[in-house]
Structures are given as C-alpha cells and as structure tokens.
Amino acid sequence: MIAVGKQRRGPGLVPFRTFGPPELCTWSCGPGVCRFQTTEPQFARKLSKRSDASLVGQSVTNRYLRIFREQIEPWRARCLVTRYLKAANEAFSEHPDSPAAPKRAGKVTMAEKQRRALLESGNTKNTHMPAGG
C-alpha cells in the first residue's frame, strides 16, 4: 500500500508530503525538484542511472539508506515511484512454471532419420545438409 503524508489545502508547495512506502518514497523539495529516498539497493541502482538524478545523502549507520535529488515535476516523480514498485513486485509475484524439457519437432526428427538412412545406404545425393538442420 502506498502511503501519502498529510495534505494542506490551499495554494503553494506542501513541504515534505511523501508518496510511497519506506522502500522507495518521494517528496517535493522545491519547484520542479523532488527527492527520492530508498532503503533498497535495487532502487538506488535504478535512480543512480538516471541522468538528472544525483545522490545527496546516505546512511552513516549500519542501515541502507540513499537519498537522491532530481529536477522532475512531483506528478512525474510519483509515476516513477509507482512504476519502480510495480516492476519490483511483479518480479516476486510471478511464479513461472518449471521449464519443460525441450522437444524436437516431428518434421525435424523425420528429416534427420531420413538423412541418416541415406548416409548409411551410401547414397550421398541430397545429404549436404548439416546435422540438425
């Protein structure tokens, strides 16, 4: 669930209104400037790769914490947080079926059998195909 801090009504900037869970949240810190805070290395890697984002703070204790600053509109920052969280949750929620052993197509198997039979009989006509293809 995405947490949203208290809202003040009226014009102007609402300082320190956060959007997102503790793993990745954002807030506006000036006109067109937002900060992102994360406690997960995977989100920090993604944020560090963004061209306009810069690391402005990190934890000095034994807990993982990174704070990034980026020139981005608050609505875009919220969309970014939502997108990053959705991608991270999908990686854990989807359980792919166990992979089945690859099966050879029937036509390919038949062609290979015919090729081997021709080679064994000594007929070298039309046997220029490489094995398996």
Protein Blocks (a to p, Z undefined) as FASTA:
>chain_A
ZZdddddededjdehiaeddfkbccddfbehiacdddfbfklmmmmmmpmkbccfbdcfb
fbdcddddddddfklmmmmmmmmmmmmmmmmmpccdddddddddfklmmmmmmmmmmmmn
opaghplbcehZZ
